[in-house]
Amino acid sequence: MTSATSNYYQLADKIKQWGEQLGFEKVGITNIDLSDQEPRFLKWLENGYHGDMEFMARHGLKRCRPNELLPGTVSVVSARMDYLPEGAAFANTLDNPNTAYISRYALGRDYHKVLRNQLKKLGNLIANEIDDKDMVFRPFVDSAPVLERPLAEKAGLGWVGKHSLLLDESAGSWFFLGELFLPIELPNDKPVEEKCGSCIACITICPTQAIVEPYVVDSNKCISYLTIELKTAIPEQFRKAMGNRIYGCDDCQLICPWNRHAQIATQPDFLPRNELNQPDLLAIWQWTEDYFLKVTEGSPIRRIGFESWVRNIAVALGNAPLSITVINELESKLGEISELVDEHIIWALEQQKEKAETAGIENRKLRRLIKAVRIGLPRDA
């Protein structure tokens, strides 16, 4: 082993130590060869599994070629940070149809900023160590055409499970990933063995059957995509399956046996905000846009916008138990926000009507309202 090679092994060890000091639970290093991912990624695009996320196709195979994204890149540092909050209250929230379920990763501060800031600090430490203040590096956190999970897998942080998420046998999947692209050639960590075996729990549990085959997710069916990325109407065939999930879905993680080993987050920024932790559906339905923007400041939720937020809650209210209060609240917002929201409100009112008829309850007001909306009459007609 040459002196230069020895120095790079020492540097790799220091990078991992610094990463842990900066709050990352695990750090790995890999090269940039993702050529084996190119056919798989192209097939996924050809099948239209990216839905309306045209940005997935816009950059083409750049996503599989890190040195095209940042010329000069030869190594990637992949790092993970746990986000599972203590007392996550999965069952208490999902089992209460009057409560809104928000994916656990979005209950605290926007992870993009948290991880990016720490990765930037890590890059500066590396530049100082090799005495190259002009070293060109770049941190990425789910914000550019990067295949973060295959890179993390190559870096030994875990294996990609059948739900397409990264799994670590000692930590499950409740963690964020970030990458640091570097222009220096570092020793690579070894990938770990895939340990999903014959288990298909995630495929079976998916409410909309979005995992169309092991390791392949059709975004068009995924509740996370429908509630976060989709900006148009949510297809009717998936609305009942959404239940009370108004932002994201964690079902495939909840059922995964490896998440028995999940670690509780140590990063204070990921602690749940009170207004977002097990919120009452009717309470958040009454939020104004200004209040929505206030509560979601610095949160990943803000980027979906108020219209999608209300659209999602309308679906959840349609799935909620029969209630004259729910009916009145839905009715009160008709014509207030947009035609898109109105479409989902009308659907929700129809669900409430079906529940009333199933229960044998006479609800002339509800039937009259729905009929009036459909033919364009005033609501009090």
N, C-alpha and C positions, 0 to 999 in steps of 0.2 A: 504493500500500500504506500503510495507516494505521500509526501508531506501535504500537497494540495488536496489530495483525496481525503486524507485524515482530517484536514481542516474543515472540509465540507460535511463530514460525518459529525464533527463537533458542532458545527453550525446547525445542522438538522436537529441535534439534541437540544440545543439552546432555543431553537424556534418552538419546539414543543413545550419546553419549560416556560418560555415567555407567554405562549398561548394560554397555558393553564393559569398563569398569574393575571392574565387579562380577562379571565372569566370563562374561557372555553373548557368544556369537560374533556374533550379529546381532539387531538390534532394529528393529521397524517400528511404525507407528501407523496406526490406522484408525478409522472411525466405527462405529456399532453397528447399522447396517442389514443384517440378515440375512434379510430377507423372502423372498429368492429361495431360501433353504434350507428354508423351512417345508414346502412340498409334498413335497420330497424326503425330509425327516425323517419326516413323517407316513406316507408310503408305506413307508418302511423299518420303522416300527413296525407298520403294518397287516399287513405280510408276516411279522411275527413274527421278524424277523432279530435282534432284541435278546435272544432266548432267555429265560433266567431272570433277566436283569438288569432287574427291574421298575422299578428306579430310573430307567431310561432313559425310561420312559413316565410315571412318577409326576409329573414336573414339567411334562408337556405341552410346549407351545411356549415355555415360559420359557427353554428352552435356546437358542432362536433370538432371544430378546429380552433382551439384557443389562441394559436399564434396569428390567426387572421383577425381575431377580435382585438388582441393587443400584440402587435408585431414585436418579435424578440422574446416572447414568452417561451420558456423551456421547462419550467417546473410550476406546479400548482400546490399550494398549501390549502388543504381542506380542513375545516374546523367545525365542530358542533357545539351548540349551546342549548342546554335543556330548558324547556319552558313550562312544563307541567306544574300548575299551581297546586299548593296544598289545599285539600278540601275541594277538589274539582267539582264535586256534586253532579256527576254525570247523570246518574239514575234519577236523582231528585228533580233534575231539570227536564230530562227527556220524558219522564213518566208523568209530568204535570202538564197537560195540554194547554193550560192557561198561562204557562211561563214560556218565555222565548229561549231557545237554545242557540248560543253563539259558540262557534268553534273555539276551543280552549286557547289556541294560539293567539287569538285576537282580543283577549280580555284585558291585556295590559298595553304597554307602550309599543309603538311600531317597531318590530324586530329589525326591519331593514336598517334603521338608523343606529340601533344599539350595536348590531354585529359589524356594520360597516365602520363605525368609529373605532372599534377595538381592532379590527383587521388593519386599518390604516396605521394605528399605533404599532402593530406588529411589523408592518412594512418598514416603518421608520427605524425600529430597533435593528432590523436586519441590515438596512442601509448604513446605519452607524457602525455596526459590527464589522462590516467589510470595508468600511471607510470609503463609501461611495455615495455621497450626498445627492448625486444626480441619477442614481439608479431609478429606472422607470418600473414601477410596480403599480398594481391596481386591485383594489378589493371589489368583490362582487357579492351581492346578497339578493338573489332572486330578482335582479333588476336589469339583466342583460341576457343576450343569447348564450347561456352557459348550461351545459348538461351537468348540473351540480350533483345529482345522485350517482351517475356513473363515475364521475371524478372521485367522489367520496368513497365509492366502493373500491376503486383502484388504489386509493390511499389507505385502505385498511380500516376505515371507520365503521364498516358493517357491510351487509349485503342488501341488494334491492329485493324486497319481498314481492309476493304475488299481487299486492295492492299497489305496487310501484313505488312505495315509500322505502326509505332506508331503515334497516333494522340492525340493532346492536344487541347481542345476546345478554349484555349486562345492563342495558338501558332502554330496550324497546325502541320506540320510534317517536317519542314525544320530545323532539329537539329540532332546532333550526340548523341550517347549514350555511356556511359562507366560504368563499374562496379568495385566495390571494395569488394573483398571477405574478410570477417572478422571472427575471431574465438570467437567472443563475441555475446551473445544473446541480441538483441536489440528489442524494441517494433516495431511492424510492422505498416506500413501505410496501409490504406484501398484502394482497387482498385476503380476506377471511373466507372461510367456508360458508356456503349458503346453507341455511338450516331450517327452511320452511318445510322440507320433506313433503309428505302427502297432504298436509293441512290445506284446506280450502275455506276456512272459516270466514275470511274477509270477502271472498267471492260470494259466498252464500248469504251473508248478512246484509250486503249492500242493498239499501231500500229501493234503488232504481235499477239494479243489475248493471251498473256502469262498468264493472270489471268484466269485460267481454271474454277474456281468456287470461290465464295466469300472466302477470306482469304487464297487461295491456288495459288501459282505462280509456273508455270512450267519453270524452269530456261532455258531449252533448247530453249524456244521461246523468252526469255526476252532479250531486246537489251542491257541492262546493262551487262548481262552474256556474250552475244555474242561479245561485244566489249572489255570486260575487262578480264573475266575468261577463255573464250575459246581460246585455243592456236592453233587450227587447222582451216580448212576452214570454213567460215561462210556459213551455208546452203543457197543455192540460193533463196529459197522461202521467205527468210526474208530480202534479201539485198535491195530491192526497198523500203520496209517499214522502213528501217533505215533512209532514207532521208539523212540529213547532220549530223546525230548524230555519232560522231566519238569516244566518250568516255562516256558511260552511257546514261541514258534516264530519264527524269523527268516528262514525260507526265502524269502519274497517280497522281503526286503531283500537277501539274499545274491545273488540272481539279477539284481537290478536293475543295468543298466549304469551308471546315474548314481552308484552307490556306489563306483565306481572312484575317485571324487574325495572320498570320505569323509575327514573330518578326525579325527585322534586326539584323544581327550579331554585337556584340560589341567587339569581339576578333579580334585584328588587324591582326593576323596570317591568318585569313580567307579572307582577302581582295584579290581580283583577281589580278593575275600577268598580266602585259600588254600583253605579248606574247600569253597568253592563253585566253584572254578576247575578244570574237568575232573575232577570227583569220580568215584571208582569206585562203580558202582551197588551192589555188595554192601557197601561200606563205609558208605554213607549209609543203606542199608536197616537197618543195625544201630543207627542212632541212636535214642536214647530221646527222648521228648517234651521232657524237660528240656534235653537237649543240642541238639535242634532249635531250641528257643527261645533258647538261649544263642548259637548260631552265627548265627541270623537276627535278632538284636537290632539294630534300626536298619536293617533290610533290608526291601525291599518284599515279599520272599518270606514273611515271617512272617504276613502277613494271611490267607493261604490256610488256615492252621492245619495241625496235625500230621496229621490224618486225611486231608486231601486230598493232602498231601505223600507219605504212605505209599501211598495209592491210586495216585498217578501213578507212583511207583517200581515198584509191583507190575506195572503194565502194561509198563514198560520191561524188567523182568526176564523177563516172558513173551516179549518180543521179542528177548531176548538169546540167544546161541548155547546149544545144549544143554549142560547142566552139572549133574552130580549135586549140586554145591555149591549152585547156584541153587535146585534142587528142594528140598534140605534147608532152606535159608534161608527159602524161601517157606512151606514146611510149618510151620516153627517159629513163624510169626506167626499162623497160623490160630486164630481165636477170641480173639486177644489185644487187638484194638483195637475193631473194630466189624463189624457185618454188611456194611456198605458196603465196607470194606476186604477182608473175606473173599470177597465176590463177585469182586473183581478178582484176588485171590490164586488162587482156583479157576480163573479164566480163564487166568491166567498158567501154572498147572500144566498145564492142557489144551494150551497152546501148546508147552510143553516135551515133553509126551507125543507130540504130533504130530511134533515134530522127531525124537524117538526112533524112532517108527514109520517115518518117512521114511528115516531112516538105517539101518533094519533092526535097531535095538538093542532087545533084550528088556529091558523095565523093569517087572517085575511090581509092585515097590513103588509106582511112580508110578501105575499103573493102579488098584491096590488102594486107594491113598490117595484118588484122585479119586472112585472109586465109593463109598467109605465116607463122604466128605463129602457127596455128593449125597443119600444116603439117611439121613444123620444118625447113622451109627455112630461109635463111638469111633475115633480115628485109628489106634490100634494093632490094630484089628479085622482 
